[in-house]
Amino acid sequence: MKEKEYIVNYKEIRLPHKFYADFVVFDKIILEVKAVSGIADEFVAMAINYLKVSENKLALITNFGELKLNYKRIVY
């Protein structure tokens, strides 16, 4: 598997910036995988941006960098 690329359109103009989600499960759930000390607000903001561009409704941020698996569910 590889990252899923999303093209960003703003007011019917294609922007040069693209978003890359780690995984998209069942074509509707964005899965971001991290291995850091904690789930930072910037990861949440990034997942919300992915949801906006993809028009999906659910994102999961999973973090394997802590003592136990940590995750955050984001519904947009």
Sequence and secondary structure as in RCSB ss.txt:
>XXXX:A:sequence
MKEKEYIVNYKEIRLPHKFYADFVVFDKIILEVKAVSGIADEFVAMAINYLKVSENKLALITNFGELKLNYKRIV
Y
>XXXX:A:secstr
   EEEEEEETTEEEEEEEEESEEETTTEEEEEE SSS  HHHHHHHHHHHHHHT SEEEEEE SSSS EEEEEE
 
